Amino acid sequence: MTCMPVAQPVAVPAVAPLPRARPGYEPAAPGTGRFWTRLLPALAALALLTRLPSFLRPLWNPDEGFLATEARMLAHGAVLYRTAVDRKPPVLPWLYELCFALFGDGSLLPLKALAVLAQLLTAVLLASLARRRWGERAGCVAGALYLPMSIALAPEDAQAATFEVFMVPWTVAAMWCADRGRWGAAGLAVAAAMLTKQTGGAVLVPVLLLLWTARRRTGGAVALTLGLVLPVAAVAWLTGPGRLLFWSVTGSGAYASVEGSVLLAISRAASHASILAAGCAGVLVPLGCLVLSRRRAAPPELWLWLAASVVAVATGFHFFGHYYLQLVPPLVLLGTSALCALPRRVARTAAGLSVLSCGYFLGWGITGEPPELPHSLKVARVVRERTEPSARVLFWGMHPEQYWFADRAPASRFLTAGLLTNYSGGRGPSRVGEGYGVPGSWPAFRRELRLRPPALIVDDSRGKPYAPSRVASLRVILDRGYVRVGAVDGAVLYAPARAGGQ
């Protein structure tokens, strides 16, 4: 009798469990493979188009002038947070210094080009995030929506190559890395955002939520912490921990206070929020439709990202227009999520609104002019004519770009009257004066002017609350050692009395 062969057991390889889906997260279907080859050239062209106005003016706002002057000082031996000071972290001053060393310090064109790349990188990262969550169509939508929305502010806020433009790519990179469980890289991106501008650290909040929903939280937490702490510690070691902490955080108590300026802060907040809302109608309309229809909500980490960014914008109660750029990336992803859940006709409406708003703000940028640019150019020209190239001068005002335009070295480490009086952007007079300046600034300022008296002092206060008539120490300096020698466009010029006013 023939025996039937006995079937031997076959080992079946274990199947790895699928990753746990986060709330509101739906992995996208595989794409066609030509996504980036088609999208990248379109986004690059759109980035150049939307940033075109930035190349049409030498600079757009005083922050660019501050950074340019500060970078010149650093290139000539000044030390950051010692003999060149600002309330910001060091990454952007160092970037300006590097560009000046490579390309010369007479133009901001290299920085403007880098700003285009920063905005393009932000759009690419947003497209990648949306593609992974909702598919290739969503990725195209997110990338294309960001660039027009990034200029939905007054040109002096949207087109300047300053802190927010270079901070935003790092915040989006932090979310991109966290979305993929790359926690060390996410920590590095959060650190870079914070070291570009303090409020960039707000993105840590949604990153922590993503970490909480991850499978390996302990290892992720260690990697995230190391990625965040090590770069900050390295920068603190380079600049001095106490000085970095003072100039970036603790030395700005009076500046961050809203006392005496509540109505002004509310008015500015509402004004700039309205401008941004008009420019972001292409995502706000579908997002509103989604909320009203009570359909599936967007992922909670995106709402948390938006909420943390709102808190960051409100920090300090100044509500300058450029602060609002931080809101745009989470708004783009929330709007993209809404468009994926709503009928196509809503998407067509959103596209039309985005094109209209982009055209309006682009036209505003092309035809507009920085409000104080003509004045600064006039004052700088007169100072250049009245002083030797090696002379040190003092501009008592809020426009440090005048040093850069005049090509004259500052007589003090304090480049604006705001650092010495707490004045900023229309703040009421109740908390402006010597007693509200950066702690310790006036003894250092008086010592600088005593050791190296400026060849020319320009009072550019023009009736503002920090005028010399309201600042006793400066009034004494002018009365005892200087005489009035002229005026230009409202700014008053003083020369040393010992030189006979020559």
C-alpha positions, 0 to 999 in steps of 0.5 A, a space after each residue: 500500500 502506497 503511503 501518501 506523503 505528509 505535508 510538511 509545515 511551511 514557515 510563513 514570514 511574519 507581517 509587520 503591523 501597519 503603522 497606527 494612523 493618527 487622527 485625520 491622517 489618511 496615507 496617500 495612494 502611490 503617485 505617478 512618479 512624475 510629481 516633482 518633475 512637473 511641480 518644481 519648475 512651476 513652483 520655482 517660476 511662481 516663487 520668482 514671480 511673487 518675490 519680484 517686487 523685492 528686487 525693485 527697491 534697495 530695501 523694504 523695511 528698517 529690519 533689512 537696514 538694521 541687519 545690513 548695518 549690523 553685518 557691516 559692523 560684524 565684518 569690521 570686528 564688532 562682536 555680536 551681543 557686545 559691540 553690535 546688539 539686537 533683540 533677535 537671535 544670531 542666525 540672520 545677522 550671521 547670514 547677512 555677514 556671510 553674504 556680504 563677505 562673499 558678494 560685497 556689502 553694497 547690495 541686498 540682492 544675494 539676500 533677496 535671492 536667498 529669500 526666493 529660495 526660502 519661500 520655494 523651499 517652504 512651498 515644496 515642503 508643504 506640497 510634500 506634507 499635503 501629498 503624503 496625507 491627501 494625494 498628489 492633487 493636494 500636494 500641487 494645491 498646497 504648494 501653489 497656494 502658499 506662494 501667493 498667500 506669502 505676499 498677502 501683506 503690505 509690500 514692506 512686510 511681505 517683500 523684505 528679506 528678514 526674519 520671518 521669511 527665513 524662519 518659516 522654512 524651518 517651522 515647516 521642515 520641523 513638521 515635515 520631519 515629525 510627520 515622518 518620525 524623524 525626531 532628531 531632524 525635527 528637533 534640529 529644525 525647531 532649534 534653527 527656527 528659534 535661532 532665526 526668530 524666537 517665535 519660531 519655537 511655537 512649532 514645537 507644540 504641534 511637533 510634541 503632539 505628533 510625538 505623543 501619537 507616535 509608536 516609539 515615544 521614548 526614543 523619539 523624545 530623546 532624539 527630539 531633545 538632543 536635536 533641539 538642545 545641542 544647536 542652541 547650546 552650541 550657539 550659546 557657547 559661541 555668543 555667551 549664554 548670558 548675553 544670548 539669553 539677555 538680548 533674545 529673551 530677558 532684556 526685552 521686558 519693557 518692549 513686550 509690555 502692552 501697557 500704554 498701547 492697548 488700543 494701538 495694539 488692538 488696532 494694528 492687530 485687526 488691521 493686519 489680520 484683515 489684510 491677511 484674511 483678504 489675501 488668504 480668502 482662497 483657503 479661508 472660504 473652503 475652510 469656513 465651508 468645511 467647519 460650517 458643514 460639520 464634515 470630517 475635521 482637519 488633523 488636530 496637529 494642524 489646528 494646534 500649529 495654527 493656534 500656537 502660531 497665533 500665540 507667537 504672533 501676539 507675543 509682545 503685543 506689537 502685531 507688525 504685519 510681517 509677524 503674520 507670515 508665520 500663520 500662512 503654512 498651517 492655514 495652507 494645509 488646513 485649507 488644502 484639507 478642506 478642499 480635499 473634502 469639499 466639491 470641486 466647485 469650491 476648489 474652483 472658487 478658491 483658485 479664482 480668489 487666490 489668483 485675484 489676491 495674488 494679482 492685487 498684492 503683486 501689483 501693490 508691491 510693483 507700484 508701491 514704495 517703502 514709506 520712509 525710503 525717500 526720506 532715508 535716502 535724502 538724509 543719508 546723502 547729506 550725511 555722506 556729503 558732510 562727513 569723511 568716509 572714516 567718520 562715525 555718525 549717530 542717527 537718532 531715529 528708527 531707520 538704521 538703513 541710513 547708516 548703510 545708505 550713507 556708508 558711515 560707521 555707527 558711533 554706537 552699538 545701539 542702532 536705533 533710538 528704540 533700544 534706548 527709549 523703548 519706542 517702536 512703531 507708533 507706541 504711545 508716549 507713556 512708556 517711552 524714555 530713558 527709564 524704559 530702554 534696554 537695561 544698562 544701555 544708557 551708561 554704555 551709550 554715554 561712554 561710547 559717545 564720550 570716548 569716540 564723539 560722532 562727527 555728526 549727530 542726526 536728530 531724526 525723531 521728527 516729533 516722535 516721543 523719543 525726541 531729544 527734548 524728552 530725553 535728558 541725557 541726549 539733550 545734555 550731550 547736544 547742548 554741551 558739545 554740538 551745534 546745529 548746522 542744518 536740516 534735511 527733510 525734517 531731520 536736524 543735523 548737529 556737528 561738534 562745537 569745537 569744530 566750529 560747526 564745520 
